[in-house]
Amino acid sequence: MGKTLRFILGDQLSHKISSLKDADPNKDIIFMCEVWDETRYVKHHKKKIAFLFSAMRHFANELKSKGYNVDYVQLDEDGNTGSFTSELERALKRHKAEEVIITFPGEYRVLEEVKSWSEKLGIYVGIRDDDRFLSTREEFAEWAEGRKGLTMEYFYREMRRKHDILMDKNGGPEGGEWNYDKQNREPLPDSIELPVKTMFQADDITENVLRLVEKKFNDHFGDLYPFNFAVTRAEALRALNRFIEERLPCFGKYQDAMKEGKPFLFHSHISAYLNSGLLTPDEILEKAEKAYKDGHAPLNAVEGFIRQVLGWREFIRGMYWHFMPDYEHKNFFHAQRKLPDFFWDANTKMNCMKQCIKETKENAYAHHIQRLMVIGNFCLLAGLSVEEVNEWYLIVYADAYQWVELPNVTGMILYADGGLLASKPYAASGSYINKMSDYCKNCEYKVTEKTGEDACPFNYLYWDFLDRNEKKLKSNHRLSMIYKSWEKRDSGIKKTIKEDAAKFLEDL
């Protein structure tokens, strides 16, 4: 038997990845490459590129230290042809390998490229399941089959049972309830002391990557410095342990809160590490559950966090593969308004949008309520292009890959799938943002004003969105009371709301 080339993608940085199982250090080649195609199919945030390249280089060095024969192609290396396919072809010739082993990719477009290799390159390509997830694509499809609606809550309960997480001795949910979300919606008190985000110092490898990104991707979105990401598994584990120790106890009740100038709060900041393979979901869940059993963190905090990892993340991945490739083209409301320029420079009078976009630009990060109920809410209410909004979210966040970004944006944020994922659009007026943040205090608009030049745009955009989409949404049982309220409104007020919305949207 000849040599086997084992191809490791940039989001597969796990020593237990399926493509490395049974690898023979004496004859197998571990192949990794940085390619232009992956940096430019969308113009990723500078920090995202720097994080992935540095993490990849560190991972390759770890494999070398374990005795593996690693062939690593850097982006600016002479002869780099810029694509997975052409770099694989060069590597096969270098090593005279007879087969390729790869773990199932995370994105549909990459899977299609991988599937083409056998015919294009005339070689056997073995695609192994990505067993870093706790539910397989086949298991999700089996669960989804025959159901009227695919509700995350019911999938989450099945996952809890299957993996015996937060279950009592009688087979029921710990504490008697499956979901403690109602306890997790408190605004942040002014007096509370916030923990410091876990940050890491750049070593020589990372410094070299930062210089590369600074030189080659200067026209990309986002701030490159300061750069303090974890780039190794050891660092990622330190970040996870610090979250469990310092932030998990308060994560639950304050997870939806927002505060100007404080982007990190009690959140974990580990999604980029999880989605790239530096951490695995099973170890995260084990540590979180132990924190509850040891009395270190309350049930509402631990359950809320576990629901994000075991419920939502697994559900989103299942939805992606269940409905692709058609899912990418969903546009229930026929939304097509161009993305405003302030999505790139944060130059807007709406302080909530200014703060969330500014922090995204600085950190390649924003927490889930900033993404959903501020930026996403605006995208929904304003009828922004589904394609452009999806591209923006894929560009700006360090944890974004299409499998996780697309269902969250198309399904959760924009309701562009018509309710395949969410039971109703996540639309809200300015009062929600005012309740969960201090953004409105420093805004040029007044959240208490419903119409007029000084009114918060979210207020009239909310009702205008419901009005213009009435035919598609009125039958939704979760919106019936809201539509009854709209029907009772004075016709003059309705007219003013629609005129204010039309003027605002025209000015975009």
N, C-alpha and C positions, 0 to 999 in steps of 0.2 A: 504493500500500500504506500502511495506517495504522500507528499506533504499535504496537510490541510491548512487552509488560510481561514482564520477566525476573525471576522470583521466586527469590530466594536464601534457602534455609533456614539455620538457625543452625549446622548441622553441615556446611555447604558453603562454608566460608570460604577458598576457593582461587581465585586469579586465573585459573587455567587450567580452572576448572569448565566442564563442557560447556554449561551454560545461558548462559555468557558468550561462548562462541566465536561469532564473526561478529556480535557486538553492535555496533550503530551508535550511537556517542555522540550523534549529532545528532538521533536520533528515538526511540531505545529508552529505556524507563524501567527502571531497576534497582530492584526493590521488595524491601524487607526489613521485618519487623515482629516486635516482641516481644509475645506474646499470653499471656493468662492461662491458656488451655487447656493450653499446653505447660509451664507451670510447676507445674500442679496436677493433671494426670492421675495423677501420683504426686508426693508432696511432696519434690522434689529437695533434696539437700544445699545449704545456703546458698552454699558456695564454688562449686558447679557452676553455679548460676544466675548468680552474679557473674562467673565466668569467661566463660560464653557471652555474656552481655549486653555485657560489656566488649569481648570479641573481635569481636562483631558490629558494635559501634559504631566500633571502630577500622577494621575492614574497610570499612565504608561510607565512612568518611573517605578511605581510600586510593583507593577507586573514584572519589570526587568529585575527588580530586587528579589523577586520570588523565583527567578531563574528562567522566565519565559523569553522567547525570542520575539522581540517586539519591533515591528516595522512601523515607524511613525512619520508621517509626512506633514511638515509644517506649512502654513499658508504661503509664506514668502520663499519657500524652498525652490531652488532652480528646477524647472521641469514640471512643477505642479500644474496639472491641466485643468483643475478647477471643478471637477465633478466627481461624485462617488464612482460612477461607472468607468470613467477613463482612468481614474487613479487605481481602481481595482484591477483593471486590465494591465496596467503597468506593473502592479505588485505581483500578479500571477506570472508574468514573464520573468520578473526578477527571481522569484523563488521556485519557479516550475511546479507550482502547486496543482493538485488534481481535483480539489473540491473546495467549496466555500461553505462555511457555517456561519449563520447570523441569527440573532434573536429578532423576533417579529418586531418590525419598526413601530414607532408610536404615531406616525402620520401616514395617511392614505397615499399621498403623492410619493413618499419614499418607498412604501410597499410596492407600488406599481413599478417603480424603477428597479427594485430588487427582483421582482418577478420577471423582469426582462433580461436579467443577466444570463440565465441558462442558455437562452437562444442566441443572444448577442455575443457571448463570450465562449460558447461551446463547452460549458463546464457544469458539473452538478452543483446546485445551490440548495443547501438544507436550511429551511427556515424553522427555527424552534420557537415554541410558545414563550411569551414573556411572563415567567412565573413570579415576577415581583408584584403582580397584582393579586388580590385575594379572591377575585372572581374572574373566570375565564370568559372569553367572548361567547363561547358555546353555552355556558351556564346562564349568562344574561339573556341570550336569545330564547333559551328554554323557559326561563322565568317570564319573559315578555309575551311569549306565544299565547294568543287567545284572550289577552287582557284588553278591556275597553280603553283603559288609560294606564300609562306607566308612571306610577306615583313613587317618588323616591322613598317616602316614609315606609312603604310596605317592603320595598327592596331592602332597605336598611334593617328592618326587623329580621328579615330572612338572614342577612349577613351576621347579625348579632347572634342568632341561634346557631348558624353554621359554625362560627368560630368561637362560640361560647365566651363572648365578651360582654361584661356588665350584665351577666345573668345570675339570678339567685338559685338557690339549691333546688327549688321547685320547678325550674325551667321558665320562670317568668323574668321580666326585666328588673334589674336592680332598683329598689326603691318603689316598685309598683307601677312606674310610668316608663314608657318607651322614650319620651321626648320631653325635655325640660326647657324648651326654647322660650316659654313665657317668662322664665326667670332670667333670661339672658338679653334683656333689652333696656338696660338702665343707662341713662346718660352719665357722663363722667363728672363727679364732683370736683369743684375747683380746688379743694383742699387736698386731694389725693396725691400721694407721692408716686411718680412713675418710675419703673425700673429702667435701667440703661440697656440699650440693645447690645447684643453680643457681637463684637467686631473683631476682625483679625488683621494682623499686619502683613503686608505684601512681602513675599520672599523674592529671591532673584528670578525664579521662574515667572512669577506673577508680574514683576517689574518689566521683564522682557515682553510679556504679552501686552501690558499696558502701553508700552512704547509702540508696539505693532499696531494696536487698535487706534492709538492717537494719530499715527501716520496714515493708515490705510482707510480708516472709517471716520474721518473728521467730519464728513457731511451727514453722518447718521444722527438720529435723535438722541437726546439725553446727555447728562453730565457723566464723564468718565471718572472724575475725581470728586470727593475722596472715594477710594475703592476699599471696602473692608469685608468682602464676602469670604465665607469659608470656601476653600478650594480643594480640600482633601476630606476623606471620610472621617478621619480623626477630628478635624475641626468641626465638621458637620455634627458629629456626635456631641461635641462640647456645646454647640449651639442648642441642640435638642435638650441636653441635660440642664442647661441654664434656664430654658423655657419651663421645663417641668418644675424646677426648683423655685424660680423667682416670679414667673408670670401666670402659670396655669391656675393657681388658686383664685385669681381675680379675672381670668380670661372670660369665664362664663358670662357673668352679669354685665361686663363692660365690652363685650366683643363687637357690639353694634355702634359703640360710641365713637365720636370723632372730635378732635380738638386741634385748633389752628396751631401750626408749628410743632406738633407732636405726632409724627406719622406712624410711630411704631407701637406705642401704648402697651397693652398686655398680650399682643399677638405673638405667634411663634416664629415667624419669619423663616420657616424651614421648607416652604413649598418648592423653592428652586432646588434645594438639595434633594428633596424627595423625588421630584420629577426628573432629575438628571441621574438618579441612581446612587448618590452618595449615602442616602438613607433609604431604608425599606419600610413599608407600612406596618409590617408585623412587629418590628422592634419599637416603632413609635407607639403603637396601640398598647403594647405590653408595658411600656414605661408609664403611659398615661393611666392605665387601669391600676397599676401598682400604687400610683400616687393617691388614688381614691381609697384603695384597700388599706393603705398605711395611714390614712387620715390626714394626708398632706394637702389634699385639694377636695373641695366639695363636689357632690354628685352632678350638680347642674353644670359646673365648669368642665368636668371630665367627660360627661355625656355629650356636651356641645362640641367639644374638640374631637371626640371619637366619631361623632356623626359626620364631621367634615371629612375625615380620613376614610373611614370604613363605609359610610353611607354615600355622601355626595361625590367624592372622588371616584369611587368604583362605579357608581351609577352613571356619572358623566362619561366615563370611558366606555361603558356598555352601550349607552345611547349613541355615541359617536360611531362605533363599528357596526351597530345594528342598522343605522339609517344612512351611512355613507354608501356611495358618493352623492346621492340625491340631496342629502341634508345641507350640503354646502350652497345650494341654490334656492333655499326656502326664502320667501319674502311675502308673508301673509298680508301685510298692510301696503305692499307695493311702495315701500319707503325708498326714496332715491335722492333726497336732498344732500347736497355736497357737504362734506365734513368742514366745519368752520376752521379758519386759520388759527383760532386761539387754542385748538387742540394740540398745537405744536409749540406755541410760545406762552400759553397761559395768560394772554393779554385780553382779559374780559372783566367787565364790571361785576359779574356774578362771583362773589367771593368764594362760595363753596366750590365752584368749578375751578376758579383760579388756584385755590389751595391744593385741591386733589390732583390737578394736572401738573402744577409746579412740583409737588412731592414725587409724582410719577417720573417727571423729567430728572429730578435729582437722584432718585433712589432705585429706579426700575421696579418700584414696588408701591402698592397701595392696598389697604386691606379690603375685605370683601364688600363692606357697606359703601366705602368710597367708590369702588368699581361698579356696584349694582345700583345703589340708591341716589348717588349724586351724578357721576359721569354717565352711567348707563341709563338712568332715569331721564336725563336730558336728551340722550340719543333717541330714546323711545318717543318722548313727547314731541320732539322736534321733527320726527320722521326722517332721521338721517339714513343715508344709504347703508343697507345691510352689509354690502361688500366692503365699503370703506371703513365702517365701524369695526368689522371683524379684522381687517388688516391693521387698524390702529392698535387694537388690543393685543394682537400677535406681535406687533413691533415693540411695544413699550414696556412689557413686563418680563422680568428675568425668568419667571416660572412658566411662561406661555409656550405651549406647543399646540398644534391644531387640535389634537384629540381632547384637550382640556379647555382650550379657548373657544372653539366653535360652538359646542353645545351650550356653554355658559352664556355666550353673547347672542347667538341666534335663538336659542330656546329660552333662557332665563331673562336676559336683559331686554331683547327686542321683541320677544313673543313672535318672531318671524316664522316659527314652525307651526303657528296656529294652535298651539296647546299640546303638542306632543310631549313636551317636557314639563311645562308649568301649567297650573290650573287657571291662572289668570295673568294678565300683564302686571309687572311690578312697577306700576305708575303711582306717583305720589306728588302732592303739592309741596310748597315750601315749608309747611308746618311740620312735616316729618323731619326735614333736615334741621329745622330750628330746635326740635325736641332732642335730637340725637347729637347735636354739635353746638359749638359757639361761633360758627361761621357767620351767622346772620348779624351778629353784633357789629361786625366790621364791614358790612356790605353797603354798597352805594344804593342798593334797592331796599325796600322795606317789606319784610316778610308779612307784616300785618295788613299791608295794602293788597287788595285783590285785583284791582284794575287801575289803569292810569300809568303815566310815565315812571312814577316812583315804585310801582308795584313789583314784587318779586316775580320774574318771568315764569317760575315754576307754577305759580298760582293760576294764571290764565292759560298757560300751555297745557296744564293738566286737564282742565275742563274742555279746552279746544280739542285735545286728543280724543277724549271720550265722545265728543260731539261728532267729529268727522269720521270716527270709526264705529258709530252707533250700530249700523247694520250688521257688523261683524261681531260685536261684543255684547249687545243688549241681551241676548239669550243666555249669556254666561251667568249661572246662578249666583256666583260670587260677586257679581256687579249689579245685580237687580236693584238693590237698595240705593246704590249710587245713582243709577239712571233715574230712579223715581225722584231722587232729590234734584237732579238736573231738570227734569220735566216741570217741577214746581217753581223753578226759578223764573223771575220776572223776565219777560221777553226783551226788555230794554237792557237789562244786565247781561243776558245771553249775547245780545248784539255787540255790546261793548267788549265782552270777553273775546269774542271771535275777531273783532277788529284789532284789539291789542295784540292778539296772537299773530294775526296776519302781518301786522306791521313789524313785529319783532322778527318773525321768520324771514320776511323780505329783507330786512336789514342784515341778516346773517351773511 
